[in-house]
Amino acid sequence: MRVVAGLLLLLLGLCGSGAQGEAGGLGEVAEINQNTDPKHPADKSTQQSTKQTTCDVWTELRALRDMVVEQKVHMELLQRENSVQATELVSLESRLTSSESKTRDLEKENADLQTRLSSSESRIDQLETENAVQATELTSLGSRLTATESKTSDLEKENADLQTRLSSSESELLISKSRIDQLERENAEKPKVAFYTALTDAGNLGPYNTAITLKYSKVFTNIGKAYNPSTGFFTAPVKGVYNLQFTVFGYHVGYTGVQVYKNNQRIMYNSEKSSENYVPEYFTKSLVLELTAGDEIHLVLPSGDSIYDDRDNFSTFSGSLLFTL
């Protein structure tokens, strides 16, 4: 660039001096040509050659001047372009600086992103491992769920069956409850009869010359007050079927026996014979009798027989109403 500038300055200087030389030189040449005449042909030829050479030099100088002018114009254009390029260069440098700063920021951000990416990849690997485990567990849970659903379906069917049976049982229970309530009402309306007695604490009774009515004086149970310990008679309060039972105990030589009377009519007689004193002899009998209200039952000790009882209650008489008629 410096060489071109120097050359342009040289050419400009030459153009200035050339213009002066052309004006002065041409005048001098003309003067010389006017004042000098060749005296012989050789000098004339030399003169002509010098004149031709001078014309060629001035022609070249004119051409060189034109080139210099053209270079000057071209240089000005280049200077303008250079100024524009310098402005663009400043702008580009500013943009480059901004780009470099942004590049550094992006490099930092990229480093951060790389770190985060590495962390994310590690986390992804961990999650994939966990996902594989969860997939296995999910498969197991799916199998268990299928089994549970199947079992649930079976239980629902069983529950439906049980519900049906429960409904049927509830209906039967209602019917049974209604029947029980009815029976309870009927039972509440029916008389309750039961008694249990023992004979005496006196020990041995008999033998006597005549038969006597046995009065069981120790009363333990007498529901309905149907037994009278003063007379020894049991009187049926309602018509029904009764269960009667007695136990007879003998402790001395001879016969031990009891007769059962219904309305002063003997309906049973039982006895045992003992050949020795203080050798126990006893028997128990039961009767199931249909009685009408007012019928009487009592026990009789026959003449010649004996019976024994004391605080241990060996000889007893009991009965109860089984059901009414």
HELIX and SHEET records of a PDB file:
HELIX    1   1 ARG A    2  ASN A   35  1                                  34    
HELIX    2   2 PRO A   41  GLU A  189  1                                 149    
SHEET    1   A 5 LYS A 218  ILE A 223  0                                        
SHEET    2   A 5 ALA A 194  ALA A 198 -1                                        
SHEET    3   A 5 THR A 316  THR A 324 -1                                        
SHEET    4   A 5 GLY A 240  GLY A 250 -1                                        
SHEET    5   A 5 GLU A 281  LEU A 291 -1                                        
SHEET    1   B 2 GLY A 203  LEU A 205  0                                        
SHEET    2   B 2 ILE A 307  ASP A 309 -1                                        
SHEET    1   C 4 ILE A 212  THR A 213  0                                        
SHEET    2   C 4 GLU A 296  LEU A 301 -1                                        
SHEET    3   C 4 PHE A 233  THR A 235 -1                                        
SHEET    4   C 4 TYR A 227  ASN A 228 -1                                        
SHEET    1   D 4 ILE A 212  THR A 213  0                                        
SHEET    2   D 4 GLU A 296  LEU A 301 -1                                        
SHEET    3   D 4 GLY A 254  LYS A 262 -1                                        
SHEET    4   D 4 GLN A 265  SER A 274 -1                                        
END                                                                             
